């Protein structure tokens, strides 16, 4: 998705800036009321980046492979993070324990 590519290239941009860019490229297609949805989507993308930084790429699970149920926000994102967090936390604990044996 074009929006995700923009975010990846410039992750410091705000949701307002990305929406304005999207509106400039496709006038009349994306109304201002999508701002809150876009904020939620950026929050998820940023949390995924932070998760990868903290837990590393080994324990990270892409949003598209999530087993969470419910509607996806914009581009098929994760909707429930507690199951994923518990799984990664458990894996990290197991790796730590197995490393000491």
N, CA, C and O atoms as a Tinker XYZ file with bonds, in Angstrom:
   404  protein
     1  N      0.848000   -1.186000    0.000000    73     2
     2  CA     0.000000    0.000000    0.000000    64     1     3
     3  C      0.887000    1.242000    0.000000    63     2     4     5
     4  O      1.915000    1.277000    0.678000    81     3
     5  N      0.501000    2.224000   -0.736000    73     3     6
     6  CA     1.257000    3.454000   -0.889000    64     5     7
     7  C      1.461000    4.161000    0.453000    63     6     8     9
     8  O      2.540000    4.694000    0.714000    81     7
     9  N      0.454000    4.166000    1.285000    73     7    10
    10  CA     0.523000    4.833000    2.575000    64     9    11
    11  C      1.590000    4.189000    3.466000    63    10    12    13
    12  O      2.355000    4.889000    4.130000    81    11
    13  N      1.636000    2.883000    3.477000    73    11    14
    14  CA     2.636000    2.181000    4.286000    64    13    15
    15  C      4.048000    2.471000    3.770000    63    14    16    17
    16  O      4.981000    2.597000    4.563000    81    15
    17  N      4.209000    2.576000    2.474000    73    15    18
    18  CA     5.524000    2.907000    1.905000    64    17    19
    19  C      5.959000    4.301000    2.351000    63    18    20    21
    20  O      7.129000    4.510000    2.674000    81    19
    21  N      5.041000    5.242000    2.372000    73    19    22
    22  CA     5.368000    6.596000    2.844000    64    21    23
    23  C      5.776000    6.559000    4.306000    63    22    24    25
    24  O      6.759000    7.184000    4.706000    81    23
    25  N      5.006000    5.816000    5.101000    73    23    26
    26  CA     5.312000    5.711000    6.525000    64    25    27
    27  C      6.688000    5.073000    6.737000    63    26    28    29
    28  O      7.462000    5.537000    7.574000    81    27
    29  N      6.990000    4.029000    5.996000    73    27    30
    30  CA     8.271000    3.342000    6.129000    64    29    31
    31  C      9.429000    4.260000    5.757000    63    30    32    33
    32  O     10.473000    4.246000    6.408000    81    31
    33  N      9.244000    5.048000    4.722000    73    31    34
    34  CA    10.291000    5.970000    4.275000    64    33    35
    35  C     10.492000    7.129000    5.252000    63    34    36    37
    36  O     11.617000    7.586000    5.455000    81    35
    37  N      9.402000    7.601000    5.854000    73    35    38
    38  CA     9.462000    8.749000    6.764000    64    37    39
    39  C      8.584000    8.484000    7.994000    63    38    40    41
    40  O      7.495000    9.049000    8.090000    81    39
    41  N      9.025000    7.643000    8.930000    73    39    42
    42  CA     8.187000    7.262000   10.072000    64    41    43
    43  C      7.907000    8.387000   11.062000    63    42    44    45
    44  O      7.034000    8.238000   11.918000    81    43
    45  N      8.613000    9.497000   10.973000    73    43    46
    46  CA     8.376000   10.626000   11.872000    64    45    47
    47  C      7.180000   11.469000   11.450000    63    46    48    49
    48  O      6.732000   12.322000   12.216000    81    47
    49  N      6.658000   11.250000   10.255000    73    47    50
    50  CA     5.503000   12.019000    9.782000    64    49    51
    51  C      4.271000   11.718000   10.638000    63    50    52    53
    52  O      4.079000   10.596000   11.109000    81    51
    53  N      3.450000   12.740000   10.824000    73    51    54
    54  CA     2.214000   12.559000   11.590000    64    53    55
    55  C      1.120000   11.993000   10.686000    63    54    56    57
    56  O      1.232000   12.007000    9.460000    81    55
    57  N      0.079000   11.503000   11.315000    73    55    58
    58  CA    -1.045000   10.984000   10.540000    64    57    59
    59  C     -1.690000   12.100000    9.721000    63    58    60    61
    60  O     -2.166000   11.855000    8.612000    81    59
    61  N     -1.712000   13.304000   10.245000    73    59    62
    62  CA    -2.268000   14.453000    9.528000    64    61    63
    63  C     -1.452000   14.725000    8.260000    63    62    64    65
    64  O     -2.023000   14.963000    7.196000    81    63
    65  N     -0.138000   14.690000    8.370000    73    63    66
    66  CA     0.716000   14.938000    7.213000    64    65    67
    67  C      0.533000   13.857000    6.144000    63    66    68    69
    68  O      0.489000   14.161000    4.952000    81    67
    69  N      0.428000   12.608000    6.568000    73    67    70
    70  CA     0.234000   11.532000    5.603000    64    69    71
    71  C     -1.141000   11.619000    4.934000    63    70    72    73
    72  O     -1.270000   11.361000    3.738000    81    71
    73  N     -2.163000   11.984000    5.708000    73    71    74
    74  CA    -3.497000   12.135000    5.126000    64    73    75
    75  C     -3.513000   13.296000    4.127000    63    74    76    77
    76  O     -4.114000   13.187000    3.059000    81    75
    77  N     -2.866000   14.386000    4.467000    73    75    78
    78  CA    -2.814000   15.529000    3.546000    64    77    79
    79  C     -2.098000   15.159000    2.249000    63    78    80    81
    80  O     -2.503000   15.583000    1.167000    81    79
    81  N     -1.051000   14.379000    2.361000    73    79    82
    82  CA    -0.339000   13.936000    1.153000    64    81    83
    83  C     -1.228000   13.025000    0.309000    63    82    84    85
    84  O     -1.264000   13.139000   -0.916000    81    83
    85  N     -1.934000   12.134000    0.966000    73    83    86
    86  CA    -2.854000   11.234000    0.265000    64    85    87
    87  C     -3.970000   12.031000   -0.414000    63    86    88    89
    88  O     -4.339000   11.743000   -1.552000    81    87
    89  N     -4.497000   13.021000    0.283000    73    87    90
    90  CA    -5.557000   13.861000   -0.283000    64    89    91
    91  C     -5.038000   14.693000   -1.455000    63    90    92    93
    92  O     -5.774000   14.932000   -2.413000    81    91
    93  N     -3.798000   15.130000   -1.393000    73    91    94
    94  CA    -3.224000   15.918000   -2.490000    64    93    95
    95  C     -3.034000   15.057000   -3.740000    63    94    96    97
    96  O     -3.224000   15.529000   -4.861000    81    95
    97  N     -2.663000   13.807000   -3.541000    73    95    98
    98  CA    -2.442000   12.922000   -4.689000    64    97    99
    99  C     -3.740000   12.384000   -5.281000    63    98   100   101
   100  O     -3.809000   12.094000   -6.475000    81    99
   101  N     -4.769000   12.253000   -4.447000    73    99   102
   102  CA    -6.056000   11.739000   -4.916000    64   101   103
   103  C     -7.185000   12.595000   -4.345000    63   102   104   105
   104  O     -7.887000   12.167000   -3.429000    81   103
   105  N     -7.360000   13.790000   -4.879000    73   103   106
   106  CA    -8.366000   14.726000   -4.353000    64   105   107
   107  C     -9.781000   14.133000   -4.373000    63   106   108   109
   108  O    -10.186000   13.466000   -5.326000    81   107
   109  N    -10.508000   14.397000   -3.300000    73   107   110
   110  CA   -11.900000   13.974000   -3.216000    64   109   111
   111  C    -12.112000   12.520000   -2.842000    63   110   112   113
   112  O    -13.253000   12.096000   -2.663000    81   111
   113  N    -11.048000   11.746000   -2.720000    73   111   114
   114  CA   -11.183000   10.322000   -2.420000    64   113   115
   115  C    -11.149000   10.042000   -0.924000    63   114   116   117
   116  O    -11.910000    9.204000   -0.440000    81   115
   117  N    -10.288000   10.724000   -0.187000    73   115   118
   118  CA   -10.093000   10.458000    1.234000    64   117   119
   119  C    -10.523000   11.668000    2.064000    63   118   120   121
   120  O     -9.824000   12.681000    2.072000    81   119
   121  N    -11.668000   11.583000    2.769000    73   119   122
   122  CA   -12.152000   12.712000    3.571000    64   121   123
   123  C    -11.374000   12.851000    4.888000    63   122   124   125
   124  O    -10.689000   11.923000    5.319000    81   123
   125  N    -11.491000   14.008000    5.506000    73   123   126
   126  CA   -10.817000   14.280000    6.777000    64   125   127
   127  C    -11.253000   13.331000    7.886000    63   126   128   129
   128  O    -10.497000   13.113000    8.833000    81   127
   129  N    -12.436000   12.768000    7.793000    73   127   130
   130  CA   -12.929000   11.889000    8.855000    64   129   131
   131  C    -12.099000   10.599000    8.984000    63   130   132   133
   132  O    -12.262000    9.863000    9.957000    81   131
   133  N    -11.220000   10.318000    8.026000    73   131   134
   134  CA   -10.346000    9.149000    8.100000    64   133   135
   135  C     -9.120000    9.385000    8.973000    63   134   136   137
   136  O     -8.318000    8.476000    9.186000    81   135
   137  N     -8.979000   10.602000    9.475000    73   135   138
   138  CA    -7.803000   10.932000   10.281000    64   137   139
   139  C     -7.687000   10.029000   11.511000    63   138   140   141
   140  O     -6.603000    9.523000   11.801000    81   139
   141  N     -8.767000    9.824000   12.222000    73   139   142
   142  CA    -8.719000    8.980000   13.426000    64   141   143
   143  C     -8.343000    7.535000   13.064000    63   142   144   145
   144  O     -7.569000    6.902000   13.781000    81   143
   145  N     -8.875000    7.021000   11.978000    73   143   146
   146  CA    -8.544000    5.666000   11.533000    64   145   147
   147  C     -7.070000    5.580000   11.181000    63   146   148   149
   148  O     -6.401000    4.601000   11.511000    81   147
   149  N     -6.571000    6.596000   10.520000    73   147   150
   150  CA    -5.161000    6.628000   10.153000    64   149   151
   151  C     -4.279000    6.718000   11.391000    63   150   152   153
   152  O     -3.211000    6.107000   11.434000    81   151
   153  N     -4.716000    7.477000   12.402000    73   151   154
   154  CA    -3.960000    7.549000   13.660000    64   153   155
   155  C     -3.850000    6.172000   14.309000    63   154   156   157
   156  O     -2.786000    5.789000   14.796000    81   155
   157  N     -4.950000    5.438000   14.310000    73   155   158
   158  CA    -4.930000    4.079000   14.872000    64   157   159
   159  C     -3.961000    3.182000   14.096000    63   158   160   161
   160  O     -3.204000    2.410000   14.685000    81   159
   161  N     -4.000000    3.298000   12.775000    73   159   162
   162  CA    -3.137000    2.470000   11.927000    64   161   163
   163  C     -1.662000    2.778000   12.188000    63   162   164   165
   164  O     -0.851000    1.859000   12.302000    81   163
   165  N     -1.303000    4.073000   12.284000    73   163   166
   166  CA     0.072000    4.463000   12.571000    64   165   167
   167  C      0.499000    3.992000   13.952000    63   166   168   169
   168  O      1.652000    3.608000   14.148000    81   167
   169  N     -0.409000    4.018000   14.899000    73   167   170
   170  CA    -0.105000    3.532000   16.243000    64   169   171
   171  C      0.281000    2.050000   16.189000    63   170   172   173
   172  O      1.220000    1.626000   16.864000    81   171
   173  N     -0.435000    1.275000   15.397000    73   171   174
   174  CA    -0.128000   -0.149000   15.252000    64   173   175
   175  C      1.209000   -0.339000   14.551000    63   174   176   177
   176  O      2.031000   -1.141000   14.995000    81   175
   177  N      1.435000    0.384000   13.468000    73   175   178
   178  CA     2.705000    0.261000   12.747000    64   177   179
   179  C      3.878000    0.634000   13.641000    63   178   180   181
   180  O      4.914000   -0.030000   13.626000    81   179
   181  N      3.713000    1.697000   14.419000    73   179   182
   182  CA     4.798000    2.121000   15.307000    64   181   183
   183  C      5.038000    1.113000   16.422000    63   182   184   185
   184  O      6.180000    0.879000   16.818000    81   183
   185  N      3.965000    0.520000   16.928000    73   183   186
   186  CA     4.137000   -0.487000   17.977000    64   185   187
   187  C      4.824000   -1.733000   17.426000    63   186   188   189
   188  O      5.596000   -2.378000   18.136000    81   187
   189  N      4.554000   -2.077000   16.171000    73   187   190
   190  CA     5.226000   -3.218000   15.554000    64   189   191
   191  C      6.727000   -2.954000   15.396000    63   190   192   193
   192  O      7.544000   -3.851000   15.603000    81   191
   193  N      7.080000   -1.729000   15.032000    73   191   194
   194  CA     8.488000   -1.364000   14.912000    64   193   195
   195  C      9.153000   -1.435000   16.286000    63   194   196   197
   196  O     10.245000   -1.988000   16.420000    81   195
   197  N      8.501000   -0.880000   17.300000    73   195   198
   198  CA     9.043000   -0.915000   18.656000    64   197   199
   199  C      9.186000   -2.355000   19.145000    63   198   200   201
   200  O     10.180000   -2.697000   19.787000    81   199
   201  N      8.213000   -3.186000   18.851000    73   199   202
   202  CA     8.268000   -4.596000   19.241000    64   201   203
   203  C      9.471000   -5.284000   18.617000    63   202   204   205
   204  O     10.160000   -6.058000   19.281000    81   203
   205  N      9.723000   -5.009000   17.359000    73   203   206
   206  CA    10.875000   -5.596000   16.667000    64   205   207
   207  C     12.177000   -5.106000   17.284000    63   206   208   209
   208  O     13.127000   -5.877000   17.416000    81   207
   209  N     12.231000   -3.836000   17.661000    73   207   210
   210  CA    13.438000   -3.295000   18.278000    64   209   211
   211  C     13.682000   -3.949000   19.636000    63   210   212   213
   212  O     14.814000   -4.310000   19.956000    81   211
   213  N     12.631000   -4.103000   20.431000    73   211   214
   214  CA    12.776000   -4.655000   21.775000    64   213   215
   215  C     13.023000   -6.156000   21.755000    63   214   216   217
   216  O     13.943000   -6.642000   22.414000    81   215
   217  N     12.210000   -6.896000   21.006000    73   215   218
   218  CA    12.285000   -8.354000   21.034000    64   217   219
   219  C     13.103000   -8.947000   19.896000    63   218   220   221
   220  O     13.402000  -10.141000   19.912000    81   219
   221  N     13.462000   -8.149000   18.927000    73   219   222
   222  CA    14.254000   -8.631000   17.799000    64   221   223
   223  C     13.390000   -9.250000   16.727000    63   222   224   225
   224  O     12.202000   -9.506000   16.924000    81   223
   225  N     14.007000   -9.481000   15.601000    73   223   226
   226  CA    13.290000  -10.006000   14.434000    64   225   227
   227  C     12.890000  -11.462000   14.623000    63   226   228   229
   228  O     11.944000  -11.916000   13.980000    81   227
   229  N     13.575000  -12.206000   15.480000    73   227   230
   230  CA    13.262000  -13.618000   15.683000    64   229   231
   231  C     11.864000  -13.804000   16.247000    63   230   232   233
   232  O     11.132000  -14.691000   15.807000    81   231
   233  N     11.486000  -12.981000   17.211000    73   231   234
   234  CA    10.200000  -13.136000   17.872000    64   233   235
   235  C      9.095000  -12.294000   17.270000    63   234   236   237
   236  O      7.947000  -12.384000   17.703000    81   235
   237  N      9.418000  -11.476000   16.279000    73   235   238
   238  CA     8.389000  -10.606000   15.721000    64   237   239
   239  C      7.474000  -11.393000   14.799000    63   238   240   241
   240  O      7.901000  -12.325000   14.118000    81   239
   241  N      6.215000  -11.001000   14.792000    73   239   242
   242  CA     5.217000  -11.640000   13.938000    64   241   243
   243  C      4.573000  -10.550000   13.094000    63   242   244   245
   244  O      3.979000   -9.625000   13.648000    81   243
   245  N      4.673000  -10.632000   11.763000    73   243   246
   246  CA     4.068000   -9.612000   10.917000    64   245   247
   247  C      2.559000   -9.521000   11.138000    63   246   248   249
   248  O      1.908000  -10.513000   11.466000    81   247
   249  N      2.018000   -8.330000   10.955000    73   247   250
   250  CA     0.592000   -8.110000   11.188000    64   249   251
   251  C     -0.273000   -8.978000   10.293000    63   250   252   253
   252  O     -1.359000   -9.386000   10.705000    81   251
   253  N      0.170000   -9.271000    9.091000    73   251   254
   254  CA    -0.634000  -10.045000    8.158000    64   253   255
   255  C     -0.804000  -11.490000    8.619000    63   254   256   257
   256  O     -1.750000  -12.152000    8.192000    81   255
   257  N      0.086000  -12.004000    9.483000    73   255   258
   258  CA     0.007000  -13.373000    9.946000    64   257   259
   259  C     -0.682000  -13.499000   11.291000    63   258   260   261
   260  O     -0.773000  -14.601000   11.831000    81   259
   261  N     -1.163000  -12.415000   11.835000    73   259   262
   262  CA    -1.789000  -12.434000   13.143000    64   261   263
   263  C     -3.031000  -13.313000   13.150000    63   262   264   265
   264  O     -3.775000  -13.371000   12.172000    81   263
   265  N     -3.241000  -13.999000   14.277000    73   263   266
   266  CA    -4.409000  -14.859000   14.415000    64   265   267
   267  C     -5.557000  -14.127000   15.098000    63   266   268   269
   268  O     -6.576000  -14.742000   15.412000    81   267
   269  N     -5.412000  -12.837000   15.331000    73   267   270
   270  CA    -6.449000  -12.059000   15.991000    64   269   271
   271  C     -7.689000  -11.982000   15.115000    63   270   272   273
   272  O     -7.604000  -11.921000   13.889000    81   271
   273  N     -8.829000  -11.985000   15.764000    73   271   274
   274  CA   -10.076000  -11.883000   15.007000    64   273   275
   275  C    -10.569000  -10.449000   15.032000    63   274   276   277
   276  O    -10.101000   -9.636000   15.829000    81   275
   277  N    -11.496000  -10.149000   14.176000    73   275   278
   278  CA   -12.061000   -8.809000   14.131000    64   277   279
   279  C    -11.637000   -8.088000   12.876000    63   278   280   281
   280  O    -10.790000   -8.579000   12.130000    81   279
   281  N    -12.220000   -6.919000   12.633000    73   279   282
   282  CA   -11.923000   -6.183000   11.411000    64   281   283
   283  C    -10.512000   -5.606000   11.436000    63   282   284   285
   284  O    -10.016000   -5.194000   12.484000    81   283
   285  N     -9.894000   -5.581000   10.305000    73   283   286
   286  CA    -8.571000   -4.983000   10.181000    64   285   287
   287  C     -8.732000   -3.492000    9.956000    63   286   288   289
   288  O     -9.727000   -3.038000    9.391000    81   287
   289  N     -7.759000   -2.751000   10.399000    73   287   290
   290  CA    -7.797000   -1.302000   10.239000    64   289   291
   291  C     -6.999000   -0.947000    8.997000    63   290   292   293
   292  O     -5.816000   -1.277000    8.914000    81   291
   293  N     -7.609000   -0.294000    8.047000    73   291   294
   294  CA    -7.025000    0.115000    6.777000    64   293   295
   295  C     -6.433000   -1.060000    6.018000    63   294   296   297
   296  O     -7.127000   -1.666000    5.201000    81   295
   297  N     -5.177000   -1.401000    6.258000    73   295   298
   298  CA    -4.488000   -2.367000    5.393000    64   297   299
   299  C     -4.241000   -3.701000    6.077000    63   298   300   301
   300  O     -3.130000   -4.228000    6.004000    81   299
   301  N     -5.230000   -4.254000    6.731000    73   299   302
   302  CA    -5.106000   -5.587000    7.306000    64   301   303
   303  C     -4.154000   -5.663000    8.476000    63   302   304   305
   304  O     -3.281000   -6.530000    8.510000    81   303
   305  N     -4.307000   -4.779000    9.424000    73   303   306
   306  CA    -3.399000   -4.768000   10.557000    64   305   307
   307  C     -3.854000   -5.622000   11.711000    63   306   308   309
   308  O     -4.942000   -6.198000   11.698000    81   307
   309  N     -2.998000   -5.693000   12.710000    73   307   310
   310  CA    -3.289000   -6.455000   13.907000    64   309   311
   311  C     -4.355000   -5.719000   14.707000    63   310   312   313
   312  O     -4.295000   -4.496000   14.830000    81   311
   313  N     -5.332000   -6.443000   15.255000    73   311   314
   314  CA    -6.367000   -5.799000   16.049000    64   313   315
   315  C     -6.282000   -6.163000   17.519000    63   314   316   317
   316  O     -6.803000   -5.420000   18.351000    81   315
   317  N     -5.655000   -7.263000   17.873000    73   315   318
   318  CA    -5.516000   -7.652000   19.275000    64   317   319
   319  C     -4.076000   -8.012000   19.560000    63   318   320   321
   320  O     -3.554000   -8.968000   18.985000    81   319
   321  N     -3.418000   -7.263000   20.441000    73   319   322
   322  CA    -2.008000   -7.480000   20.664000    64   321   323
   323  C     -1.662000   -8.319000   21.871000    63   322   324   325
   324  O     -0.521000   -8.768000   21.982000    81   323
   325  N     -2.607000   -8.559000   22.797000    73   323   326
   326  CA    -2.254000   -9.247000   24.025000    64   325   327
   327  C     -1.841000  -10.694000   23.774000    63   326   328   329
   328  O     -0.918000  -11.184000   24.424000    81   327
   329  N     -2.499000  -11.389000   22.850000    73   327   330
   330  CA    -2.139000  -12.775000   22.544000    64   329   331
   331  C     -0.735000  -12.833000   21.950000    63   330   332   333
   332  O      0.069000  -13.689000   22.322000    81   331
   333  N     -0.447000  -11.927000   21.032000    73   331   334
   334  CA     0.864000  -11.885000   20.399000    64   333   335
   335  C      1.942000  -11.547000   21.419000    63   334   336   337
   336  O      3.013000  -12.153000   21.411000    81   335
   337  N      1.669000  -10.581000   22.301000    73   335   338
   338  CA     2.639000  -10.185000   23.317000    64   337   339
   339  C      2.914000  -11.340000   24.270000    63   338   340   341
   340  O      4.069000  -11.597000   24.610000    81   339
   341  N      1.867000  -12.041000   24.704000    73   339   342
   342  CA     2.044000  -13.167000   25.619000    64   341   343
   343  C      2.873000  -14.270000   24.962000    63   342   344   345
   344  O      3.725000  -14.872000   25.617000    81   343
   345  N      2.638000  -14.539000   23.690000    73   343   346
   346  CA     3.385000  -15.568000   22.976000    64   345   347
   347  C      4.859000  -15.180000   22.889000    63   346   348   349
   348  O      5.727000  -16.017000   23.139000    81   347
   349  N      5.157000  -13.936000   22.542000    73   347   350
   350  CA     6.537000  -13.483000   22.427000    64   349   351
   351  C      7.218000  -13.460000   23.791000    63   350   352   353
   352  O      8.387000  -13.825000   23.917000    81   351
   353  N      6.473000  -13.027000   24.815000    73   351   354
   354  CA     7.028000  -13.004000   26.161000    64   353   355
   355  C      7.376000  -14.421000   26.603000    63   354   356   357
   356  O      8.425000  -14.642000   27.209000    81   355
   357  N      6.510000  -15.377000   26.307000    73   355   358
   358  CA     6.752000  -16.773000   26.645000    64   357   359
   359  C      7.976000  -17.309000   25.902000    63   358   360   361
   360  O      8.800000  -18.010000   26.489000    81   359
   361  N      8.098000  -16.981000   24.616000    73   359   362
   362  CA     9.244000  -17.426000   23.828000    64   361   363
   363  C     10.539000  -16.838000   24.375000    63   362   364   365
   364  O     11.549000  -17.537000   24.458000    81   363
   365  N     10.519000  -15.572000   24.747000    73   363   366
   366  CA    11.714000  -14.933000   25.291000    64   365   367
   367  C     12.109000  -15.586000   26.609000    63   366   368   369
   368  O     13.295000  -15.802000   26.853000    81   367
   369  N     11.145000  -15.902000   27.456000    73   367   370
   370  CA    11.409000  -16.552000   28.723000    64   369   371
   371  C     12.002000  -17.938000   28.488000    63   370   372   373
   372  O     12.955000  -18.327000   29.164000    81   371
   373  N     11.445000  -18.686000   27.534000    73   371   374
   374  CA    11.966000  -20.021000   27.235000    64   373   375
   375  C     13.394000  -19.957000   26.714000    63   374   376   377
   376  O     14.235000  -20.767000   27.106000    81   375
   377  N     13.673000  -19.002000   25.834000    73   375   378
   378  CA    15.024000  -18.860000   25.312000    64   377   379
   379  C     16.013000  -18.511000   26.432000    63   378   380   381
   380  O     17.143000  -19.000000   26.452000    81   379
   381  N     15.577000  -17.677000   27.338000    73   379   382
   382  CA    16.438000  -17.289000   28.446000    64   381   383
   383  C     16.736000  -18.488000   29.334000    63   382   384   385
   384  O     17.876000  -18.704000   29.745000    81   383
   385  N     15.688000  -19.274000   29.628000    73   383   386
   386  CA    15.851000  -20.467000   30.466000    64   385   387
   387  C     16.704000  -21.526000   29.781000    63   386   388   389
   388  O     17.584000  -22.105000   30.418000    81   387
   389  N     16.472000  -21.790000   28.521000    73   387   390
   390  CA    17.215000  -22.809000   27.793000    64   389   391
   391  C     18.669000  -22.408000   27.599000    63   390   392   393
   392  O     19.557000  -23.256000   27.516000    81   391
   393  N     18.893000  -21.126000   27.530000    73   391   394
   394  CA    20.268000  -20.651000   27.372000    64   393   395
   395  C     21.109000  -20.888000   28.616000    63   394   396   397
   396  O     22.332000  -20.989000   28.522000    81   395
   397  N     20.467000  -20.981000   29.791000    73   395   398
   398  CA    21.191000  -21.179000   31.042000    64   397   399
   399  C     21.438000  -22.640000   31.362000    63   398   400   401
   400  O     22.149000  -22.938000   32.321000    81   399
   401  N     20.886000  -23.546000   30.607000    73   399   402
   402  CA    21.043000  -24.989000   30.894000    64   401   403
   403  C     22.316000  -25.519000   30.283000    63   402   404
   404  O     22.617000  -26.705000   30.417000    81   403
